Amino acid sequence: MHAIEFQTTVHDGILQIPLEHQRQLNGRDLRVVVVDTQTEDAGEAETLFARLRRVRIAGPADLSIDHDSYVIGNQDA
């Protein structure tokens, strides 16, 4: 499979193939994947750190103090 990427504008449901590709693609069956370059949330992609800040962990109140006891087990218990 050979892939060609280009940008074009849709007019009345018709995609205009650039001249440099028209001869090569004329008469061929194609699979077309359309990617809208004008999305509403363009430029607002959430960063990894922003997503990690929303992570909430449920645990005991003293987890930050006695975390070793929870990881390796409390030998006095």
URJO-V921835 format. One line per field, one symbol per residue. phi: phi as a letter, one per 40 degrees, with the letter a starting at -180 (. if undefined). Layout:
phi = ???
This chain:
phi = .bbbbababcbfgbcccddcbccccdgccbbbbbbccbccccgbcccccccccccbbcaccccccbccccccgcccc
